[in-house]
Amino acid sequence: MDNEFIGLVSLDKHVDGGTEVSYEFLPTWWRSGYATEVLSQVINFSFNELELSRVIAETQTANAPSCRLLEQLNGKL
C-alpha cells in the first residue's frame, strides 16, 4: 500500500440540524467497493461510538451511482 489519496469522508452538522455524512472519491476509485465499505464503517461508528440517533446523507438524483449506494446503505442510515 502506498498511502495514495483516494477521496474523503466526513461527518458534519447538517444545515437542517443533525449530522450528515459526506463523501467524495476520485474517479479512479469509483466502482471499487471502497465507498460502500468506508461509509458502512462511518455509519456504524456514528451510531455505536458517537451514539447518534440519526445520520443524514444526500446526493443529486442525477448521480445514479451515488443514489444506488445510499439506497443500499439506507437500512443503516
Contacts in CASP RR format, 6 or more apart in sequence:
PFRMAT RR
TARGET T0000
AUTHOR 0000-0000-0000
METHOD contacts of the structure
MODEL  1
MDNEFIGLVSLDKHVDGGTEVSYEFLPTWWRSGYATEVLSQVINFSFNEL
ELSRVIAETQTANAPSCRLLEQLNGKL
5 26 0 8 1.000
6 25 0 8 1.000
6 26 0 8 1.000
6 28 0 8 1.000
6 29 0 8 1.000
6 34 0 8 1.000
7 23 0 8 1.000
7 24 0 8 1.000
7 25 0 8 1.000
7 26 0 8 1.000
7 29 0 8 1.000
8 22 0 8 1.000
8 23 0 8 1.000
8 24 0 8 1.000
8 25 0 8 1.000
9 21 0 8 1.000
9 22 0 8 1.000
9 23 0 8 1.000
9 38 0 8 1.000
9 39 0 8 1.000
9 42 0 8 1.000
10 21 0 8 1.000
10 22 0 8 1.000
10 23 0 8 1.000
11 19 0 8 1.000
11 20 0 8 1.000
11 21 0 8 1.000
11 22 0 8 1.000
11 42 0 8 1.000
11 46 0 8 1.000
11 50 0 8 1.000
11 55 0 8 1.000
12 19 0 8 1.000
12 20 0 8 1.000
12 22 0 8 1.000
13 19 0 8 1.000
13 20 0 8 1.000
14 20 0 8 1.000
14 56 0 8 1.000
16 56 0 8 1.000
18 52 0 8 1.000
18 54 0 8 1.000
18 56 0 8 1.000
19 46 0 8 1.000
19 50 0 8 1.000
19 52 0 8 1.000
19 54 0 8 1.000
19 55 0 8 1.000
19 56 0 8 1.000
20 55 0 8 1.000
20 56 0 8 1.000
20 57 0 8 1.000
20 58 0 8 1.000
21 39 0 8 1.000
21 42 0 8 1.000
21 43 0 8 1.000
21 46 0 8 1.000
21 55 0 8 1.000
21 56 0 8 1.000
21 57 0 8 1.000
22 57 0 8 1.000
23 35 0 8 1.000
23 38 0 8 1.000
23 39 0 8 1.000
25 34 0 8 1.000
25 35 0 8 1.000
30 65 0 8 1.000
31 65 0 8 1.000
35 69 0 8 1.000
36 69 0 8 1.000
36 72 0 8 1.000
36 73 0 8 1.000
39 57 0 8 1.000
39 69 0 8 1.000
39 73 0 8 1.000
40 73 0 8 1.000
40 76 0 8 1.000
43 55 0 8 1.000
43 73 0 8 1.000
43 76 0 8 1.000
43 77 0 8 1.000
44 76 0 8 1.000
46 52 0 8 1.000
46 55 0 8 1.000
47 55 0 8 1.000
47 76 0 8 1.000
54 77 0 8 1.000
55 77 0 8 1.000
56 77 0 8 1.000
57 70 0 8 1.000
57 73 0 8 1.000
57 77 0 8 1.000
59 66 0 8 1.000
59 67 0 8 1.000
59 70 0 8 1.000
60 66 0 8 1.000
61 67 0 8 1.000
70 77 0 8 1.000
END
